[in-house]
Amino acid sequence: MPAQPHKPKLSRRETEMMDIIYQSGRATAAEVRDKMQQPPSYSAVRATLRILEDKGHLRHEQDGPRYVYLPTVSRASARKSAVRHLIDTFFDGSAQRAVAALLDADEAQLSREELDRLSAMIEQAKREER
């Protein structure tokens, strides 16, 4: 699988905006602002959306006088990239250490069904020699 091009890290506000756009699939600056927890000014939202475009996370389409923003990569692809970064940063590149930390976390409280699904995923990965 080809490596994803590296995109600059996102600030907290940029991440919130990307989450909103991923949830909607597409959104205008006004729609993004309406869904933010503590929205900045409308012009600040537009400026941040332009920055996200410059960073390669978004693109826009013209819809009359408005810009409609869309993510440039799927949420699944962005998730994979974020998980890889997390594993590389905090677990020295070891997926095993990351999984062990998740299983050891008091907050995890995984149900029997979740553990069974994880076991099935591990068995599938073994069969596929991943």
N, C-alpha and C positions, 0 to 999 in steps of 0.2 A: 504494500500500500504506500503511495507517495506521501512524503511528509507534508504536513500542513505548513503553509508559510507562517512565519512568526508574526504575530500581531502585537503591537504594544499593549502593555498591561492597562487595565481599566481602573479608574477611580471608583469610589463607592457610588457616586451620583451617576457615572456612566454605566455602571453595572445595573443600577436600578432602572435606568432608561432602556437598556438592552433587554432586561427581564420583561418589561412592559411590552416592548415590540415583539419579543418572542411569543409572549402569551397571546397577543392580538394577531400576530402574523404580519401585520403592517399597521402603521399609525402615523397620524399627522403630529406636528409639534403640540398643537392644542390638546389632542387626545392623550399624548404622553404626559403633558403637564397635569391634566385632570386626574390621572391615575397615580401620580407621585404622592408619597407620604407627606413630604414637606417641600412643595414645589417652589423653585426659584421663580424669578420673573419669566415671562414668555420669551423675551429676547435671550435670556440666559439658557433656556431650554433649546432654542434654535441654535445658539452658538455651540452648545454641547453636542447637539445632533450633527452639526457640521464637522466638529472635531472627530466624532465617531466615524463619519464618512472618510475623513482624511486618514484615520488610522486603519481603514479598510474593513470596519465591522458592519457598516451600513451602506446602502445605496438609496437613491431616491428616484421617484417617478413624479412627473408633473401631473397634477389633477386640477385643471383650471388654474386658479392663482395659488393653489396650495402644493406643497411637497408632501408626498406620502413616502415614509421611510420603511425600508425592508432590510432584514438581515442579509449579509452576503454569504453566510454559511448556515447550514442547518443547526438547530439547537443541539442535536445529537453530536454533530462534529465539534461544536464549540465545547460541549460537555467533555468529550474525550480529550480535547486539548487542555482544558482546565484541570482535569484529573491527572493527566500526564505531568503537568506543571507542578501540581500539588505533590505527587509522588516523588518527582525529581527534587523538589525543594525541601520537603520535610522528612522523606524516607530514603534518601540517598538512592533514588531510582528503584527501590525495591517494592514491588506490588505486594509481596508477602508481608512486609513490615506494615504497610498501610492497612491491609486486611486484618492483621493481628491487632493493630491499634483500634480499629473499628469494633472488633469482637470483644476487646478488653474494656471498651468505654462503658462506664456505668450507664450513660444515657442511651446506649444502643438498645437494650431491652428488646432483642429480636424475638419474634414469635416463632413457634415451631414451624409454621408454614414458610416464613421468611428464611429460616435456616435450611429447610428442605429445598427451597428454590435456589439458594446459594450453592448447596451441595450439587444440585443438578447442573448448575452452570459450570462448576468446577469439573464435574465428570465430562461434560460436553467439551470443555477446553482441553482436557486430557486426550479425548478421542481425536480431536482436531490437531493435537500436538502443538498447542499454543503456549 
